[in-house]
Amino acid sequence: MYAQLDELKTKLEELHPLPANTLKSLHENLVLEWTFNSNAIEGNTLTLKDAKVALGRYHHWR
């Protein structure tokens, strides 16, 4: 498992620096996942799509 992670890390490092649009997309997905999972932990029944719609008021999703 660690060897596989090392291999993936090496592939990722070969892509640096990442294009600005890729970084923006990664950040948007991270915020969405954090929001969705945080709400789920608190017992909220929002779907991933619901979280995206709610965040859409603050972010410009693709």
C-alpha positions in Angstrom: 0.0 0.0 0.0 2.8 2.5 0.9 4.6 1.6 -2.3 1.5 2.5 -4.3 1.1 5.8 -2.4 4.8 6.6 -3.1 4.3 5.9 -6.8 1.2 8.2 -6.9 3.1 10.9 -5.0 5.9 10.7 -7.5 3.5 11.0 -10.5 1.8 14.0 -8.8 5.1 15.7 -8.2 6.0 15.3 -11.9 3.0 17.5 -12.7 4.2 20.5 -10.7 3.6 23.2 -11.1 -0.1 22.5 -11.6 -2.0 24.9 -14.0 -4.1 27.6 -12.2 -7.4 26.1 -13.4 -6.4 22.7 -12.0 -5.6 24.2 -8.7 -8.9 26.1 -8.6 -10.8 23.0 -9.5 -9.0 21.0 -6.8 -9.7 23.7 -4.2 -13.4 23.9 -5.2 -13.8 20.1 -4.9 -12.0 20.1 -1.5 -14.3 22.8 -0.1 -17.3 20.9 -1.4 -16.2 17.6 0.1 -15.4 19.3 3.4 -18.7 20.9 3.5 -20.6 17.8 2.7 -18.7 15.6 5.1 -18.9 18.2 7.9 -22.7 18.4 7.5 -23.0 14.6 7.5 -21.0 14.3 10.7 -23.4 16.8 12.3 -26.3 14.6 11.2 -27.5 16.8 8.3 -29.0 14.9 5.4 -27.8 17.2 2.6 -26.7 15.3 -0.5 -23.5 16.2 -2.2 -25.6 17.9 -4.9 -27.5 19.9 -2.1 -24.1 21.0 -0.7 -23.0 22.1 -4.1 -26.1 24.2 -4.7 -25.7 25.8 -1.2 -22.1 26.6 -1.9 -22.9 27.8 -5.4 -24.1 31.1 -3.8 -20.5 31.7 -2.7 -18.4 29.9 -5.3 -18.6 29.8 -9.1 -18.8 26.0 -9.8 -17.9 24.6 -13.2 
